[in-house]
Amino acid sequence: MTQKRPVLPALRKKGDPKPLPIAAYLFILAFITLAPAFIFSAILLQRNNDAQGEVVRALTLATSQAVAQAIDRQVESMTTTLKVLATNPALANGDYAGVHARAVEALAGTGSYLVVLDPSFQQLLNTRQPFGTPLPKTANPRAAAEALATDAPVVSNVFVGANSRDWVFNVLLRYQLRDGSYLALALNEVSQNLASALQSRQLPDGWNIAVVDEDNRVLAASDASELSPGDPFLQAEDGQFGQNGRWTDEVVAGQQFVTVAAEPTAASWRVVAWAPRQVIEKPLNEAVLSLVLGGLMLAALIVALVVWISQQINRSVRGLADDAKRLGAGQDVAARNYPVAEIAQVSDAIGDASRRRRKAESEVRFLMRELAHRSKNQMTVIAAMAKQTARNATSVSQFVTSFERRIFGLARSTDLLLASGMTGVDLKDILTGQIEPFRPQDPARVSIEGPPLMLNTQASQIVGMAAHELATNAVKYGAFAEETGRLEVSWRILGDAVDLVWREHVTTKRRRSARTGFGTTVLNSMVGGSLGADVTRTLHRDGIEWRFVIPLEALNPNRRPDEPLAPKREEAEPAEALEPPGD
């Protein structure tokens, strides 16, 4: 009854997740690799932007403070000039013409002009005009009144001068006459002159700076601000535009600004630096945009590479799948040259497996033919053994015993053949296997020596049967029949033949049977005929000697059983047999 082949368990179960294509794994790998890099880059950009913001904050604050200090120095310089002009004796004596002339000379090239006001704010002299020219009252009586009421210098807001018709400011100082009345000395200067203090300071790109008075009018401003002296300054929606000493965010007409301010100590003015919020954020936005564009370009490149690599791998895998199907169908598969080394290695393995399969199939076919041939030979040998054993047997029990012993000897040779396969059987293994069942307990009584020599199937069976018959006779009549007998089996290579000698040593001769038994048939007919060997038997005084000179061609493991041997060389004359071999 035919046994059913076991069913292999399914490797994939119904509930297992659906496998993903190689492209999906490549995309996941690319994402896992790039995502941390982009996150890290974004963090670095943010930190770099914060650091740049700190630098800009410190620079703008320092610049506004430096401008405020420059204004303080200019006001103090104008105050000092007023004090020096006030020491002119002509002023105490009422000699305004002398005062005018001296002031014009002293203030030449400074951009400042001296104005002398009486308590009614009437200009007594103004170095902008020639002395004696009719002069109006001052255009800024508020500052004049404040100056006449205090000994401290007073700095006015910006106003349009009555004589200059330009936006100016005054630094005023009270002067007491001998009669106890007061005059107001004013040093008048165009407010745009303050722009020199602004232009000498370097601000970051996109930033503006302006000097603003108490009335929130511009005295001077940087060119990029598009503000002129006297223009109303920016007004924040929630109050004053710009806070002293710190950055603030202001909103003007819906537009966001970042501001910083500093206040001079010599005047009630403010120095304000400002920039639109988008200017502050522009470096970060540009860096983020560059990062995004670079990331998109890199992502596009990676997508193209992933698609290309996945196509290469898919084509290679499909090729491997086709090769595997062909291999499973028993077709020949040759290794392909794939672009991926690991897949090429698998292809080489499949190609090698295909070659091994073809070789194995060839061996199987050969073994099947060999099995058929061996079976026929075995049947022939067994039939010959049965006939010869029956011819020499005197009873059924003797026939069974002799026939069984010979069958077992043939089986031992067959076992060696099966164990060795196509490589052949070593001669020493054959001899040892056949002698071993008859071997005496003393190992020194048996010697088997010779070079390694592999035998083909036919030669193995014939030599095995010959050794079995010789060992059987040694038990009956020769070396193994007495306690002191010895057996020496040796062989050597002589040119294109092997010289095999079976030599027995005995002390007491035993008479052998005169009948021609199966052993003699094996030795003379099969070894001599089938293997083309020269067989010689010699009876020495101390034992028998068998010599077999067998052509190496007949023993060659690569020789096919049906391959004919070369013509047998002329047989040598056999030595005189003292007694015929027996069973």
C-alpha positions as CSV (number, residue, x, y, z in Angstrom):
1,M,0.0,0.0,0.0
2,T,1.4,3.4,-1.0
3,Q,2.2,5.6,1.9
4,K,0.9,9.2,1.6
5,R,3.5,12.0,1.6
6,P,3.3,14.3,4.6
7,V,1.7,17.7,3.9
8,L,4.0,20.6,4.7
9,P,2.3,23.3,6.9
10,A,1.6,26.6,5.2
11,L,4.2,29.2,5.9
12,R,1.7,32.0,5.5
13,K,-1.6,32.0,7.4
14,K,-4.8,33.6,6.4
15,G,-4.7,36.2,9.2
16,D,-1.1,37.2,8.6
17,P,-0.6,40.9,7.6
18,K,-0.2,41.6,3.9
19,P,3.4,41.9,2.9
20,L,4.7,45.3,1.8
21,P,6.6,45.9,-1.4
22,I,10.3,46.7,-1.2
23,A,9.6,50.4,-2.2
24,A,7.5,50.8,1.0
25,Y,10.4,49.7,3.2
26,L,12.8,51.9,1.3
27,F,10.5,54.9,1.8
28,I,10.2,54.1,5.5
29,L,14.0,53.8,5.8
30,A,14.5,57.1,4.0
31,F,11.9,58.8,6.3
32,I,13.4,57.4,9.4
33,T,16.8,58.6,8.2
34,L,15.8,62.1,7.1
35,A,13.2,63.0,9.6
36,P,15.6,63.4,12.6
37,A,18.0,65.3,10.3
38,F,15.3,67.8,9.4
39,I,14.1,68.2,12.9
40,F,17.6,68.7,14.1
41,S,18.2,71.3,11.4
42,A,15.0,73.1,12.3
43,I,16.1,73.2,16.0
44,L,19.5,74.6,14.9
45,L,17.8,77.2,12.7
46,Q,15.6,78.3,15.6
47,R,18.5,78.5,18.0
48,N,20.6,80.4,15.4
49,N,17.7,82.8,14.9
50,D,17.4,83.3,18.6
51,A,21.2,84.0,18.8
52,Q,21.0,86.5,15.9
53,G,18.0,88.1,17.6
54,E,20.0,88.6,20.7
55,V,22.9,90.1,18.7
56,V,20.5,92.5,16.9
57,R,18.7,93.4,20.1
58,A,22.1,94.3,21.8
59,L,23.2,96.2,18.7
60,T,20.1,98.3,18.3
61,L,20.0,99.1,22.0
62,A,23.6,100.1,22.0
63,T,23.1,102.2,18.9
64,S,20.2,104.1,20.3
65,Q,22.0,104.7,23.5
66,A,25.1,105.9,21.6
67,V,22.9,108.4,19.6
68,A,21.4,109.6,22.9
69,Q,24.9,110.1,24.3
70,A,25.9,112.0,21.1
71,I,22.9,114.3,21.5
72,D,23.9,114.9,25.2
73,R,27.4,115.8,24.1
74,Q,26.0,118.2,21.4
75,V,23.6,119.9,23.8
76,E,26.4,120.2,26.4
77,S,28.7,121.7,23.8
78,M,26.0,124.2,22.8
79,T,25.4,125.0,26.5
80,T,29.1,125.6,27.0
81,T,29.2,127.9,23.9
82,L,26.3,129.9,25.4
83,K,28.1,130.3,28.7
84,V,31.3,131.5,26.9
85,L,29.3,134.0,24.8
86,A,27.6,135.2,28.0
87,T,31.0,136.3,29.3
88,N,31.2,139.0,26.6
89,P,31.3,142.4,28.4
90,A,29.4,144.0,25.6
91,L,26.3,142.0,26.6
92,A,26.4,143.4,30.1
93,N,26.8,146.9,28.7
94,G,24.0,146.5,26.3
95,D,26.2,146.7,23.3
96,Y,24.2,144.3,21.1
97,A,26.1,145.3,18.0
98,G,29.3,144.2,19.7
99,V,27.7,141.0,20.9
100,H,26.4,140.3,17.4
101,A,29.8,140.8,15.8
102,R,31.6,138.7,18.4
103,A,29.0,135.8,18.1
104,V,29.2,135.8,14.3
105,E,32.9,135.4,14.5
106,A,32.8,132.7,17.2
107,L,30.0,130.6,15.6
108,A,31.3,130.8,12.1
109,G,31.1,127.3,10.5
110,T,29.4,125.6,13.4
111,G,25.8,125.7,12.1
112,S,24.7,127.4,15.3
113,Y,23.2,130.9,15.6
114,L,22.9,133.2,18.7
115,V,19.5,134.7,19.5
116,V,19.0,137.1,22.4
117,L,15.5,137.5,23.7
118,D,14.0,140.0,26.1
119,P,11.4,139.0,28.7
120,S,8.7,139.7,26.1
121,F,10.3,137.1,23.8
122,Q,11.3,139.8,21.3
123,Q,14.5,139.0,19.5
124,L,17.1,141.6,20.3
125,L,19.6,140.1,17.9
126,N,19.9,137.1,15.7
127,T,23.1,136.2,14.0
128,R,21.2,134.7,11.1
129,Q,20.4,138.3,10.1
130,P,22.7,141.4,9.9
131,F,22.6,143.5,13.0
132,G,19.8,146.1,12.8
133,T,17.5,144.1,10.7
134,P,14.0,144.2,12.2
135,L,13.3,140.9,14.0
136,P,10.1,139.2,15.1
137,K,9.4,137.6,18.3
138,T,10.5,134.0,18.9
139,A,8.5,131.3,17.3
140,N,8.9,129.1,20.4
141,P,7.8,131.3,23.4
142,R,7.2,128.2,25.6
143,A,10.9,127.2,25.8
144,A,11.8,130.9,26.2
145,A,9.5,131.3,29.1
146,E,10.8,128.2,30.7
147,A,14.4,129.4,30.3
148,L,13.7,132.8,31.9
149,A,12.2,130.9,34.9
150,T,15.3,128.8,35.7
151,D,19.0,128.9,35.9
152,A,19.3,125.5,34.2
153,P,19.8,125.1,30.5
154,V,16.6,124.5,28.6
155,V,16.3,122.5,25.3
156,S,13.3,123.2,23.2
157,N,11.2,121.0,21.0
158,V,11.5,121.2,17.2
159,F,9.8,124.2,15.7
160,V,9.8,126.4,12.5
161,G,12.2,129.3,13.1
162,A,10.7,132.8,12.5
163,N,13.8,133.8,10.5
164,S,15.2,130.6,9.1
165,R,11.8,129.2,8.1
166,D,13.2,125.8,8.8
167,W,12.8,123.2,11.5
168,V,15.1,124.2,14.3
169,F,15.6,123.7,18.0
170,N,17.0,126.0,20.7
171,V,19.3,125.5,23.7
172,L,18.5,128.4,26.0
173,L,20.2,129.9,29.0
174,R,19.1,132.7,31.3
175,Y,21.3,135.8,31.5
176,Q,20.9,138.4,34.4
177,L,21.5,142.1,33.7
178,R,23.0,144.5,36.1
179,D,19.5,145.9,36.9
180,G,18.3,142.5,37.9
181,S,16.3,141.8,34.8
182,Y,16.8,138.7,32.6
183,L,17.5,138.0,29.1
184,A,17.3,134.7,27.4
185,L,20.3,133.6,25.3
186,A,19.4,130.9,22.8
187,L,21.7,129.0,20.5
188,N,19.6,128.0,17.5
189,E,20.4,125.1,15.2
190,V,18.7,123.3,12.3
191,S,17.4,120.0,13.7
192,Q,18.6,118.2,10.6
193,N,22.1,118.7,11.8
194,L,21.4,116.0,14.4
195,A,21.3,113.5,11.4
196,S,25.1,113.3,11.5
197,A,24.9,111.6,14.9
198,L,22.4,109.1,13.3
199,Q,24.3,108.4,10.1
200,S,27.5,107.7,12.0
201,R,25.9,104.7,13.7
202,Q,25.6,101.3,11.9
203,L,22.2,99.6,12.2
204,P,21.2,96.2,10.9
205,D,19.6,96.1,7.5
206,G,16.0,97.2,7.5
207,W,16.3,99.2,10.7
208,N,15.5,103.0,11.1
209,I,16.3,105.5,13.8
210,A,14.9,108.9,14.7
211,V,15.2,111.7,17.3
212,V,11.8,112.6,18.6
213,D,10.8,115.5,20.9
214,E,8.2,115.7,23.6
215,D,5.4,116.6,21.1
216,N,6.2,113.4,19.2
217,R,7.7,115.3,16.3
218,V,10.8,114.2,14.4
219,L,13.9,116.3,14.8
220,A,16.0,114.1,12.6
221,A,15.7,110.6,11.1
222,S,17.6,108.1,9.1
223,D,17.1,108.4,5.3
224,A,15.4,105.0,4.9
225,S,12.7,106.0,7.4
226,E,11.2,108.5,4.9
227,L,10.6,110.9,7.8
228,S,11.6,114.6,7.7
229,P,12.1,117.0,10.6
230,G,8.8,118.2,12.0
231,D,6.9,115.2,10.8
232,P,4.6,113.5,13.3
233,F,6.4,110.4,14.6
234,L,4.8,107.0,14.6
235,Q,2.1,106.5,17.1
236,A,1.4,103.0,18.6
237,E,-2.2,101.9,19.0
238,D,-1.6,101.2,22.7
239,G,0.4,104.3,23.5
240,Q,3.9,105.7,23.0
241,F,6.0,104.1,20.1
242,G,9.2,102.7,21.6
243,Q,10.0,102.1,25.3
244,N,13.2,103.2,26.9
245,G,15.9,100.6,27.2
246,R,14.0,97.5,26.0
247,W,12.6,95.8,22.9
248,T,8.9,96.1,22.5
249,D,6.4,94.9,19.9
250,E,4.3,97.8,18.6
251,V,1.4,97.9,16.2
252,V,0.9,101.0,14.0
253,A,-2.0,101.0,11.5
254,G,-2.2,97.2,11.7
255,Q,1.5,96.7,10.9
256,Q,3.8,95.1,13.5
257,F,7.1,96.7,14.5
258,V,9.9,95.9,16.9
259,T,11.2,99.0,18.7
260,V,13.9,100.1,21.2
261,A,14.4,103.5,22.6
262,A,16.9,105.5,24.6
263,E,16.5,108.9,26.3
264,P,19.2,111.7,26.4
265,T,19.7,113.2,29.8
266,A,20.3,116.7,28.5
267,A,16.9,117.0,26.7
268,S,13.4,115.7,26.9
269,W,13.8,113.8,23.7
270,R,13.8,110.2,22.7
271,V,16.0,108.2,20.3
272,V,13.9,105.5,18.8
273,A,15.1,102.6,16.6
274,W,12.5,100.4,14.9
275,A,12.0,97.8,12.1
276,P,9.0,95.9,10.8
277,R,8.5,92.5,12.3
278,Q,8.9,90.8,8.9
279,V,12.4,92.3,8.7
280,I,13.3,90.6,12.0
281,E,11.8,87.4,10.9
282,K,13.2,87.5,7.4
283,P,16.5,85.6,8.1
284,L,14.5,82.8,9.8
285,N,11.9,82.7,7.1
286,E,14.6,82.6,4.4
287,A,16.4,79.8,6.3
288,V,13.2,77.9,6.7
289,L,12.3,78.4,3.1
290,S,15.8,77.2,2.1
291,L,15.4,74.2,4.3
292,V,12.0,73.4,2.9
293,L,13.2,73.8,-0.7
294,G,16.3,71.8,0.0
295,G,14.2,69.1,1.7
296,L,11.8,69.0,-1.2
297,M,14.7,68.7,-3.7
298,L,16.3,66.0,-1.5
299,A,12.9,64.2,-1.1
300,A,12.4,64.3,-4.9
301,L,15.9,62.9,-5.4
302,I,15.3,60.2,-2.8
303,V,11.9,59.3,-4.3
304,A,13.6,58.9,-7.7
305,L,16.4,56.8,-6.2
306,V,13.9,54.7,-4.2
307,V,11.8,54.1,-7.4
308,W,14.9,53.2,-9.4
309,I,16.3,50.9,-6.7
310,S,12.9,49.2,-6.1
311,Q,12.6,48.6,-9.9
312,Q,16.0,47.0,-10.0
313,I,15.2,44.9,-7.0
314,N,11.7,44.0,-8.3
315,R,13.1,42.9,-11.6
316,S,15.7,40.9,-9.9
317,V,13.2,39.3,-7.5
318,R,10.8,38.5,-10.3
319,G,13.7,36.9,-12.2
320,L,14.6,34.8,-9.1
321,A,10.9,33.8,-8.8
322,D,10.9,32.7,-12.4
323,D,14.1,30.7,-11.9
324,A,12.7,29.1,-8.8
325,K,9.5,28.0,-10.7
326,R,11.6,26.6,-13.5
327,L,13.8,24.8,-11.0
328,G,10.7,23.4,-9.3
329,A,9.4,22.3,-12.7
330,G,12.7,20.4,-13.3
331,Q,13.9,22.7,-16.0
332,D,17.5,23.8,-16.4
333,V,18.3,27.2,-14.7
334,A,21.4,29.2,-15.4
335,A,22.7,31.9,-13.1
336,R,22.0,35.5,-14.2
337,N,24.0,38.7,-13.7
338,Y,21.8,40.8,-11.3
339,P,22.8,44.3,-10.2
340,V,22.3,43.5,-6.5
341,A,25.1,41.3,-5.2
342,E,23.0,39.4,-2.7
343,I,20.4,38.6,-5.3
344,A,23.1,37.6,-7.7
345,Q,24.4,35.3,-5.0
346,V,21.0,33.7,-4.7
347,S,20.9,33.3,-8.5
348,D,24.3,31.6,-8.4
349,A,22.9,29.3,-5.7
350,I,19.8,28.5,-7.8
351,G,22.0,27.9,-10.8
352,D,24.3,25.7,-8.8
353,A,21.3,23.8,-7.4
354,S,20.1,23.3,-11.0
355,R,23.4,21.9,-12.0
356,R,23.5,19.7,-8.9
357,R,19.9,18.5,-9.7
358,R,20.9,17.7,-13.2
359,K,23.9,15.8,-11.9
360,A,21.8,14.0,-9.3
361,E,19.2,13.1,-11.9
362,S,22.0,11.7,-14.1
363,E,23.3,9.8,-11.2
364,V,19.8,8.5,-10.4
365,R,19.3,7.4,-14.0
366,F,22.8,5.8,-13.9
367,L,22.0,4.1,-10.6
368,M,18.7,2.8,-12.0
369,R,20.5,1.3,-15.0
370,E,23.3,0.0,-12.6
371,L,20.6,-1.4,-10.3
372,A,19.0,-3.3,-13.2
373,H,22.4,-4.5,-14.3
374,R,23.4,-5.5,-10.8
375,S,20.1,-7.3,-10.3
376,K,20.7,-9.3,-13.4
377,N,24.2,-10.1,-12.3
378,Q,23.1,-11.0,-8.8
379,M,20.5,-13.3,-10.2
380,T,23.1,-14.9,-12.4
381,V,25.6,-15.3,-9.6
382,I,23.0,-16.6,-7.1
383,A,21.8,-19.1,-9.7
384,A,25.4,-20.3,-10.4
385,M,26.0,-20.5,-6.6
386,A,22.8,-22.5,-6.1
387,K,23.6,-25.0,-8.9
388,Q,27.3,-25.4,-7.8
389,T,26.3,-25.8,-4.2
390,A,23.7,-28.3,-5.0
391,R,26.1,-30.3,-7.2
392,N,28.6,-30.6,-4.3
393,A,26.1,-31.0,-1.4
394,T,25.4,-34.5,0.0
395,S,22.3,-33.4,1.9
396,V,19.7,-30.7,2.0
397,S,21.1,-29.3,5.3
398,Q,24.6,-29.1,3.9
399,F,23.2,-27.3,0.8
400,V,21.3,-24.8,3.0
401,T,24.3,-24.2,5.2
402,S,26.8,-23.7,2.3
403,F,24.3,-21.7,0.2
404,E,23.4,-19.4,3.1
405,R,27.1,-18.8,3.9
406,R,27.8,-17.8,0.3
407,I,24.7,-15.6,0.1
408,F,25.9,-13.8,3.3
409,G,29.3,-13.3,1.8
410,L,27.8,-11.8,-1.3
411,A,25.6,-9.6,0.9
412,R,28.7,-8.2,2.7
413,S,30.1,-7.1,-0.7
414,T,26.8,-5.6,-1.6
415,D,26.7,-3.6,1.6
416,L,30.1,-2.2,0.9
417,L,29.0,-1.2,-2.6
418,L,25.9,0.5,-1.2
419,A,27.9,2.4,1.4
420,S,30.5,3.6,-1.1
421,G,28.1,4.5,-3.9
422,M,29.6,5.7,-7.1
423,T,33.1,6.1,-5.8
424,G,33.9,2.4,-5.7
425,V,35.0,0.1,-2.8
426,D,38.4,-0.1,-1.3
427,L,40.1,-3.5,-1.9
428,K,41.2,-3.7,1.8
429,D,37.6,-3.2,3.0
430,I,36.4,-6.0,0.8
431,L,39.1,-8.5,2.0
432,T,38.6,-7.5,5.6
433,G,34.8,-7.8,5.4
434,Q,35.0,-11.4,3.9
435,I,37.8,-12.6,6.2
436,E,36.4,-11.1,9.4
437,P,33.8,-13.8,10.1
438,F,36.5,-16.5,9.9
439,R,39.2,-14.6,11.6
440,P,40.9,-16.3,14.6
441,Q,41.1,-14.5,18.0
442,D,44.8,-13.8,17.7
443,P,45.1,-10.8,15.4
444,A,48.7,-11.5,14.7
445,R,47.7,-14.6,12.6
446,V,46.1,-12.4,9.9
447,S,48.0,-9.8,7.8
448,I,46.2,-7.7,5.1
449,E,48.5,-5.1,3.6
450,G,48.6,-3.1,0.3
451,P,48.2,0.4,-1.2
452,P,44.7,2.0,-1.4
453,L,42.9,0.7,-4.4
454,M,39.3,1.3,-5.4
455,L,37.3,-1.3,-7.2
456,N,34.2,-1.0,-9.4
457,T,30.9,-2.8,-8.8
458,Q,31.6,-6.0,-10.7
459,A,35.2,-6.3,-9.5
460,S,34.0,-5.8,-5.9
461,Q,31.5,-8.6,-6.1
462,I,33.9,-11.1,-7.8
463,V,36.8,-10.3,-5.5
464,G,34.5,-10.5,-2.5
465,M,33.2,-14.0,-3.5
466,A,36.8,-15.1,-4.2
467,A,37.9,-14.0,-0.8
468,H,34.9,-15.7,0.8
469,E,35.7,-19.0,-0.8
470,L,39.4,-18.7,0.1
471,A,38.6,-17.9,3.7
472,T,36.1,-20.9,3.8
473,N,38.9,-23.2,2.5
474,A,41.3,-21.8,5.0
475,V,38.9,-22.8,7.8
476,K,38.5,-26.3,6.4
477,Y,42.0,-27.1,5.2
478,G,44.4,-24.2,5.7
479,A,45.6,-21.5,8.0
480,F,42.4,-21.2,10.1
481,A,42.1,-25.0,10.6
482,E,44.8,-25.2,13.3
483,E,45.9,-23.0,16.2
484,T,49.2,-21.8,14.7
485,G,48.3,-21.2,11.0
486,R,48.8,-17.8,9.6
487,L,47.3,-15.9,6.6
488,E,49.1,-13.1,4.6
489,V,47.2,-11.2,2.0
490,S,49.1,-8.5,0.1
491,W,48.9,-6.7,-3.2
492,R,51.0,-4.2,-5.1
493,I,50.8,-2.2,-8.4
494,L,52.9,-3.6,-11.2
495,G,52.5,-1.3,-14.2
496,D,49.0,-1.6,-15.5
497,A,48.0,-4.5,-13.2
498,V,47.7,-5.3,-9.6
499,D,49.5,-8.3,-8.1
500,L,47.3,-9.9,-5.4
501,V,48.8,-12.7,-3.3
502,W,46.8,-15.0,-0.9
503,R,49.4,-16.9,1.2
504,E,48.6,-19.4,3.9
505,H,51.2,-20.8,6.4
506,V,50.5,-24.2,8.1
507,T,52.5,-26.7,10.1
508,T,50.3,-29.8,9.3
509,K,49.1,-30.4,5.8
510,R,45.4,-31.4,5.4
511,R,44.2,-33.3,2.4
512,R,41.8,-31.3,0.2
513,S,38.9,-32.8,-1.8
514,A,39.6,-33.8,-5.4
515,R,36.3,-32.3,-6.6
516,T,36.1,-29.0,-8.4
517,G,33.9,-26.9,-6.0
518,F,32.3,-23.5,-6.3
519,G,35.4,-21.8,-4.9
520,T,37.6,-23.1,-7.7
521,T,34.9,-22.0,-10.2
522,V,34.9,-18.5,-8.7
523,L,38.7,-18.3,-8.7
524,N,39.4,-19.6,-12.1
525,S,36.3,-18.7,-14.1
526,M,35.0,-15.4,-12.6
527,V,38.2,-13.8,-11.5
528,G,40.1,-15.1,-14.4
529,G,37.4,-14.8,-17.0
530,S,35.3,-11.8,-15.9
531,L,38.2,-9.7,-14.7
532,G,40.7,-10.9,-17.3
533,A,43.1,-11.9,-14.5
534,D,46.0,-14.4,-14.5
535,V,45.2,-16.9,-11.7
536,T,48.0,-19.1,-10.4
537,R,47.8,-21.6,-7.5
538,T,51.0,-22.9,-5.8
539,L,51.2,-25.5,-3.1
540,H,54.2,-24.9,-0.8
541,R,55.4,-27.3,1.9
542,D,54.0,-25.0,4.5
543,G,50.8,-24.0,2.8
544,I,48.9,-22.9,-0.3
545,E,49.4,-19.7,-2.3
546,W,47.0,-18.1,-4.8
547,R,48.3,-15.2,-7.0
548,F,46.0,-13.0,-9.1
549,V,47.4,-10.6,-11.6
550,I,44.4,-8.4,-12.5
551,P,44.4,-5.5,-15.0
552,L,43.8,-2.2,-13.4
553,E,41.4,-1.5,-16.2
554,A,39.1,-4.2,-14.9
555,L,39.1,-2.6,-11.4
556,N,38.6,1.0,-12.5
557,P,35.5,2.5,-10.6
558,N,34.7,4.7,-13.6
559,R,34.4,1.7,-16.0
560,R,30.9,0.8,-17.1
561,P,29.9,-2.8,-16.5
562,D,29.1,-3.4,-20.2
563,E,32.4,-1.9,-21.3
564,P,34.6,-4.6,-22.9
565,L,38.1,-5.3,-21.5
566,A,41.2,-5.2,-23.6
567,P,42.2,-8.6,-25.1
568,K,43.5,-10.9,-22.3
569,R,47.2,-11.3,-22.4
570,E,48.6,-14.8,-22.8
571,E,48.2,-16.8,-19.6
572,A,51.3,-17.9,-17.7
573,E,51.8,-21.6,-17.1
574,P,50.2,-22.4,-13.7
575,A,52.3,-24.0,-11.1
576,E,51.8,-27.7,-10.5
577,A,48.9,-28.3,-8.1
578,L,49.8,-30.8,-5.4
579,E,46.2,-31.2,-4.4
580,P,43.1,-30.0,-6.2
581,P,41.2,-27.2,-4.4
582,G,38.1,-28.3,-2.7
583,D,35.1,-26.9,-1.0
